[in-house]
Amino acid sequence: MINTNIYDSDINPVLEKATNEDLAPLVGYIEKKFSQDLTLSDAYKKHRPDHQKYYDLIAKEIREMGGNSFANLYRSAGPNYGEIVFDVGKKVKANVKKGVAVEENEQAILEVILKKAVEQMSEEEKAALFEELDYSGSAPKGAMASSALITLFRAGGFKSYQLTVIIANQIAKLILGRGLMFATNATVVRTASVLAGPVGWAITGVWTAIDLAGPAYSVTIPSVIHIAMLRKGQDAVYCKNCNSMLMDTSVKFCPECGEKQ
């Protein structure tokens, strides 16, 4: 269903593949903003909560939140999604770059949030985090913990996705008062639940320290993090036996059912 001809290859394909449960937090972030047009649209009024029927309007709204009204009128849409991700990265002091793939800047944003979160954790909380992530060897302490976690995160795979889910889930709780609906597998839910305490409190400290003044950062920051999570999940591969998420083709055995891949 097409509601607008405004299209962005860095956001529309992700939202098009997303479920209603995946899209619900994005709609929630937008609904909380007074200056938004989504809830005034005919598609929203007719189909809500079937968000898939107007995923393109959600994408358009997020882009418009990233620019000022005068500029949006001049160009008939907000800045492209890559610009919004770059702007969010600058806001959270991430090492984002112009002219790179949007995934690279999304990764930089997630990394800086993880790093700040770990810096606020106690040594006991750090140890629990690395134990849950099956870190080989003794848990790193002090400044080494941040470096070790970022290395693990950059390696990709399932643990990288788990960490992304934890960040997105905690921010949804902070802003919407509820966590995400997990449509993945038991491992994601279990790990997110175990780590929600120490990591969650740390992320709360990071989030409240961010100055949200400016062009709708209360929408663009959580939306960029949520979309980064959706993108990682959509890029994953799944067990041919039980359909559990494996994240990449290098996995030889499913962590859920043990089936050889």
Phi, psi and omega in degrees: 000123182254124180250343181208150178273357179285123188222143178222121186292348180268349181231318184302315180298326179292314181289330178296326180276346186285152176276172176299322178294323178295322185278338186305316178298322179298317177297320179298318178297318181292317182300331181285347182268129181295316184270076177218158184248350185303314184289349178268350184286150179296322182297318179296312182297326184277321192251341182309132012263024175278074188297337180299335181290345180219036179302327181291329176287328175296315178299316180298318181295318179298319178296318181292330177295338183273003180224166178275159187300318182297314180296323180294323177295320182295322184253003177068005177198168177285179178298160180293161188297325178302321178294322180294316178298317178299317181296316177298318178301316178297322182296322181266007178064042176269161181274065180272157184226149174283145172080009177256168178299145183300328179298325181294318179286326175300318179298319180297322179294313179297321181297317183291327177292317177299315182299314180294324180295314181297324180297337181267355183273151175284167179297325179294319180292323177297317180298318179295322179298310183290329177294316181294330180272009178056044180290131181282133181091182180286149182295130178296150180240164177058220183294335181294335181296317179298314181297318181294320181292319179294322177298316178297319181293319181290338180293345178077199180079194189294319182295324176298319178294317179303315180297321178296319178299318181299317179297309182297321181295317181293320179293323176298320178298318182295317187271318186259347181080010178210152179276187181277156172272112183276117178251019182264236180232179187299328182296319179297313182297314182298312182294318180299322181290317181295320185269355183300328181293284184298315180290321181300315179296322180295317179295325176301317178296319178297314184296315183290341179278346181281130176284112185269010176291152180119193186288080171057043179296335178293344174258313187290321181295305179296328180293317179297318179295317180295317180293324175299320178296314180299318181298316179299317180294321181289335179277356184282167171246164187231153179299132181286348180262308185247358178068021175286152181287131178250338179082317180208166186283355180282347181288126184269331180226139179292129180291345182267308185251349179080002182293136177292138183259000000 
